[in-house]
Amino acid sequence: MTRADVIAVLDEHYDLHVRDLEPVAAGADLAASLWRATDRDGRGFAVKWTGGGSPAGLVLPAALSAVRPGSTPRPLPSRTGALWVDTGGRRLSVLEWVAGPGAMDAALDRDGWTAMGRLLAALHALPVTGELRRSVPREGFDPSRWVDLFDRVDAAVDRPADGAARRLAEAWRERRADLRALREHTAGRAEALRARTDLPGFVPCHADPHLGNVIRATEGGLVLIDFDDAVIAPRERDLMFVIGGGVLADMPATPEQQAWFLDGYGPHDIDRDLLGYYRGVRVLEDVAEPASVVLDPGSTADDRTTGLGYVTDVLSPTGLLAQALDGHS
C-alpha cells in the first residue's frame, strides 16, 4: 500500500486530518507496514497495515486501556466505531503514537522491572468476557505452523544459493542436532499439554512482551505495544519473556531483574512444562522465519542480512536455543 493509498483510507474511514505521513521500520514483523501520521493539531498516530496476527491485537489493548489508561496505545475507532478497517486483504488500524525511548535503548532499573511486572499482572487480570472472549484466540498447544516451517528450512538449508545463505547453512549445521532435538521435544511436549487436565487458568496474554515492545513514555510510565499475537493462554505464555532470562541474546534478564519483575507481578508458581514448551516454540519461530527470508532468492540483500542476524542471535551461547536446552536438561 502506497502513502497515497493510506491517506485515502484514513480520509474515508477516520476523523483524522492528516498533515504528514512517514513510513516507520516495522522490525521483525514481516507481515506489517507501519507509518507515523501527524494530524493538523500536531498529534501523532501509528498507522499499521498488517496481514499477521488477529483482530485480538486491537481488542486486547482497547480493553487494557479502559482499565489502565496509558499502559498501551489506545486504538482510534473509525467513523463506524470499528477498531480497524479491512482493506487490500489486510487490517488497517490507527493507534495513539507513544513518544519515548524503547526499553532496549533505555535499560530498565529496579523500578522499571517492577512496573513491568505490575503491567503484565494488570493485563492478566482482565476478565475473559464479552469481546475478549469472542475475538481473542485461545491457546490450543498446536506448534505445527512453526514445526512445519522449521522442517522446510532444515531441508532447504543444505542448498544455499548465495553468501548469506551459505553463512546460514554453516551456522545451522553446527547446531542442527540441537535444533532437531528441540523440535522433537517441543512437538512431544505439545501433545502432553493437550492431554493435561490440570493446566493453570487461561488469561489474556500479549504473547510477545519482550523489551523491544516496551516504551518508556516521556510522560512517565511503561507502555506495552504490538499486541498482534494476543491469545488467551496460561500466564507462562508471557512470563517466558522474563523468567529464565527472556528471549534477547544480547540483553538476557538477570536473576536480579527477574526478582524485581516478580516483586511487581506478584506470587505465581511457574509451570515448568508450559515454560519449556513456549520457549521451544519461540526458538522454532525465531530461527525458521528469518531463515526462510535468508533462503528466499526474492528477498533483498538487507533483509537477508537482517534475517541471518536474527538466526545467529538465537543460536549464540547466550541465545534462546541455549536457554531452551537448559530447560530440557
N, C-alpha and C positions, 0 to 999 in steps of 0.2 A: 504494500500500500504506500503510495507516494504522499509527500507532505500535503499536496493539494487535496488528495482523497481524504486524508484525516481531517483537514479543516472543513471539508464539505460535510462529512459525517457529523462533526461537532456542531456545525451550524444548523443542521437539520434536526438533530435529536437532543441537543443540550442548550440550556440557557447560559451559554458561556461565550462571551465575546472575545475571541482570540486575537491578541495583539501580536504574539510571536509564538513560533513552534519550532523547537530544535530537537534533533534526534539525540538519544542518550544510549550509550553502550549498555546492553541488557545482560551482561555477564554470561553465565553458563547456560542460561535458558535459551536453547536453540529454537524453541517454538514461538518466541515472543519478539515483538518490536516495541520499542519504548521511546516516547517523546516527552519533553517538558514543554507545557503550554503556559503562557503568561496572558492573563486577561487584561482588560483596559485599566483595571484598578491595581495592577501590579502583582496580583495574587498568582501563585504558581500551582500547577496541577500536573500530575503524572498521567499520561495517556498511554494505555497499554493495549496492544492488539495481539492476541495470542490464540493459538490452537492447542495449547497444552493445559494441563490441569483440568479443573472443572469450575462451574459457577460457584462452587463452595469457596473458591478463593476470594469472592466478594461478599458472600453471605456471612462467612465467619468473622471477617474484620468489621463488618457492619454491626454484628451482634456484640463484639468486644468493645467497639467504640461507644455503644449505647450505655454500657455499664462502667466503662473505664475510659473516659474521653482522653484523647491524646496519646493513648498507648499504641495506636496503629492508625495509619491514614484512613480517614473517613471516605467511603465511596460517595461520589456525587451522583445522585439519581438523574436519570434522563427526564425529559418532559413528561413522560408517562409514569414516572416513579420507578422504573426498572433500574437495576444496579449495573446493567450492561446492555449493549446493543449488538445484535448479531449482524455482521457484515463481512462480505468476502469469505464466508466459510469459517470465520473466527469471531471471537468476542472482543469488542472494543469497550474499554471501561475508563473512567476518569476518577482519580483519587486526589486528595489533597497532597500537595508537594511538601515533604518534610525537609527542612533545612538543618544541616548539621553534619558532622563527620561520622563515618561508619565506625563501628566498634572494632574493626580490624585496623583502622588507622589511628584511632584514639583509644588506646587499650583501657579496658575496664579495671577500676580499682576495686577495693573491697565493697564499697557502697554500690558500685555498678553491678557487680556479680550478684549481690543480694537483691538489688532491684530487678535484675533479670529473673531471679528465682520467683519473686513476687508476681512478675508479669506473666510468667508461664502458669503459675498457680491460679491466677485470675482467669486465664484462658481455659484451663482445665476444669474450672468450677462452673463454667457456663452450662445451664441445663440443656440437655439434648431434647428439645421440644420444637414444635412449630416448624419454621423454615429450616432451622438447623437439621432437624430430623429428616425433612424432605429432600434437602439439597446437598448435604454433605455426605459423601460416600462412607460406608462402613468397612473397616478392615476385614479382609477375607483370608489373609495369610496365603496369598497366591503370588509367588515371585516369578511366575512364568514369563512375564514380559522381559525381565532383566536376565533370567536364565537363558531364554531363547536368544536374546541379543548377544550375550556372552558366548554362547556356543557358536554363533555365526562368526563372531570376531575371532574366536580361538581357531576356527577352521581357516579363516582368511589370512591370518597374520603371517603365515608361512609363505605367502605370495606377495611380498612387498613390491610396490611399483616405483617408489622414489626414496629420497633421502630420509624424510620424516618417517615414512612407513618402515624403512629399514631400521631406524633407531627404535621405533616402537617394537618391532619384531625382536630385536636384541633384548630389550628390557622385559618384554612379555615372556620370552622363552626362559629367561633367567628365573622368573618367578612362576612359571607355568604350573609346576607341580603344586605349589601352594594355592594358586588361584583355582585350579581344578578341585583340590581337596575342599576349599571353602565353598565352591559351587555345590558340591555334593552334600556337604554338611548343612548348608542353608536350605536346600530343597528338602532334605530329610527333616530338618527342624520345622519347616513349614507344615509338613504332613502331621507331625506330632502336635503342633499347636492347634491345628484344625480339629484334632481329636480330643483336645483337653476340655474338661467340664469345669475346671477351677480357675479359669482365667480371671484376672482382676477386672474391675469395672472399665468400661469404654467411655472416653471423654473426648471433647473437641480438641484436636491436635493441629498444630501448624504444619508439622511434618518436615520442616527444613529450617529450624531456628538456629542456624549457626551464626557466628558473629558478622558474617557478610550480609545478613538480613536484619541487622540491628543498627539503628541510628541513634547517636547521642544528640538529641534535638537541641538546637541553640536556645530554645525557650525552656530547657530543663527536662530531664526525664529520658527514659529509653523508649524507642518506638520500634515496633516489630513490623516488618514489611514482607511482601511477597508470600501470600497465602495460597498460591496456585495448587499446591499438593495437599490442601487441608483434608483431614479424614477424621472419622470417629474411631478411636483406637485406644488401646491401653496407653497409659502415660509414658511408658518406656519408648514409645514412638518419638516423643520429643526429648525425653531425658537422655537418650543416646547421644545427643549433640553436646552434652556436658559430661555426664558420668562416664568414667573410663578414659577421658581425655578428649572427647569430641571427635570431629572429623577433619580438622585442619592440620595438615602435616607440619606447617611452619608455625602454628600457634596452638599447640595442644593445651587443653585445660589442665592446669596443675592440680595436684591434690588439694592445695590450699584454696585455689579458686573454686574447685568443686564443693568444698566445705562452705565457702561463702555463699555460693549459689543455693545450697540446701538450707542455709540459715534463712533465706528468703522464701524458698519454696515450701518448707515445712517437712515433717517426717513422712517418709514413704519407704516401704520395704520393696527394694528393687527385685524384680523378677529377672533372674539372670538368663533364663531361656529366651525370654522376649528381647532382652537387650542384645543378646548374641545374634538372634535372628535378624533384628533390624540393622545391626552393624554389618552382617553378612550381605543383606540385600543392598545396602548402601555401597559396599565395595563393588558388587557386580555392576551397579548403575554407574558408579564413578570411574570404572575402568572401561566398561563396554561402550557407553555412549560416546565419550570423547575419542576412543579408539576407532569407532566406526567413522568418525569425521576424518581422522588421520588417513584411514584406508580408502576413503571416498575420493576418486580422481576428480570429482566435480567440486571439491572443497578448495577454498583459496589457500594460498601458502600461509597466510596469517592464521587462518582457522586451524590448519593442520599443526602449526607450531603451538598454538594455544592448547589444542587437544592433547598433544604429546606432553605438554607440561602438566596437565591435569592427571594424566595416567602415571607419570613418573612420581608425582607427589603421593599418590595412593600407594605406590609400590616402594616408596622410600622407607628407610629404617624407622622413621617416626610417623609413617603414614597409616592410613586406616587399615590396610591389609595386616600390618604387624599387630595392631590392636585387636583385630578380629581373630587372628590366630592365637593370640594370648588368651582371649576369652574362650577359645575352644579347647585349650590345653587342660 
